[in-house]
């Protein structure tokens, strides 16, 4: 009976985090140093799901939230959907696998830093490959944007989302544990 309750709490929690991610995408705004890019907090609920239930949960929330954001809420195109799944998916995989090994504050910091760096590097590669294919940009033009724009934007976005996640995760995980009937 308790396992069934925990599964129901997990499912409800993941659904809530997905819904919150979808709502947060509406709070996006141009990021002042990089006006061509938008910053939003939609990855914070994904990171909470990742830390609470592991990288697979983070990927599931990423996939569903990205789909809803792109195709139901009309916030993006299918290329944006793909880029969001790649960016946040790699973050969830890296950070989630590190944090699940050692659930400490120090491991959380290491996980978030490694996730941030991984996301930023992978997005440089993804932009270099995907932008010319789908946006008709020359590879040289994309390459020229990597160091001054793409890398710093992704480091900034993932870094800010990591800091927010670090400061709110423990409180939220306490609520999750309480709902699951453990303290």
Residue pairs with C-beta under 8 A, 6 or more apart in sequence:
2 181
5 180
5 181
6 180
6 181
9 176
9 179
9 180
10 53
10 57
10 180
13 49
13 52
13 53
13 176
13 179
14 49
14 53
14 57
14 60
14 61
17 45
17 46
17 48
17 49
17 61
18 45
18 49
18 61
18 64
18 65
18 68
20 45
21 42
21 43
21 44
21 45
21 46
21 61
21 65
21 69
22 42
22 65
22 68
22 69
22 73
24 40
24 41
24 42
24 44
24 45
25 40
25 42
25 65
25 69
25 73
25 75
26 73
26 75
27 40
27 41
28 38
28 39
28 40
28 42
28 75
29 38
29 39
29 40
30 36
30 37
30 38
30 39
31 37
31 38
31 39
31 153
31 156
31 157
33 152
33 153
33 156
34 149
34 152
34 153
34 156
36 149
37 149
37 153
37 157
39 156
39 157
39 160
41 161
41 164
42 65
42 69
43 88
43 91
43 157
43 158
43 161
44 161
44 164
44 165
44 168
45 61
45 65
46 58
46 61
46 62
46 65
46 88
46 91
46 92
47 58
47 91
47 92
47 95
47 112
47 115
47 161
47 162
47 165
47 169
48 165
48 168
48 169
48 172
48 173
49 57
49 58
49 60
49 61
49 92
50 57
50 58
50 61
50 91
50 92
50 95
50 96
50 99
51 95
51 96
51 99
51 108
51 111
51 165
51 169
51 173
52 169
52 172
52 173
52 176
54 96
54 100
55 92
55 93
55 95
55 96
55 97
55 100
56 96
57 96
58 88
58 89
58 91
58 92
58 93
58 95
58 96
59 89
59 92
59 93
62 84
62 85
62 88
62 89
62 92
63 85
63 89
66 76
66 81
66 84
66 85
66 88
67 81
69 75
69 76
69 81
69 84
70 76
70 77
70 78
70 80
70 81
70 84
71 78
71 81
76 84
79 130
79 134
79 135
82 130
83 123
83 126
83 127
83 130
86 122
86 123
86 126
87 119
87 122
87 123
87 126
87 154
88 119
90 115
90 118
90 119
90 122
91 115
91 116
91 118
91 119
91 158
92 115
93 118
94 111
94 114
94 115
94 118
94 119
95 111
95 112
95 114
95 115
96 111
98 107
98 110
98 111
98 114
98 115
99 107
99 108
99 111
101 107
108 166
108 169
109 166
112 162
112 163
112 165
112 166
113 162
115 158
115 162
116 155
116 158
116 159
116 162
117 155
119 154
119 158
120 151
120 154
120 155
120 158
121 151
123 150
123 154
124 146
124 150
124 151
124 154
127 142
127 145
127 146
127 150
128 139
128 142
128 143
128 146
131 137
131 142
132 138
132 139
132 142
142 150
177 183
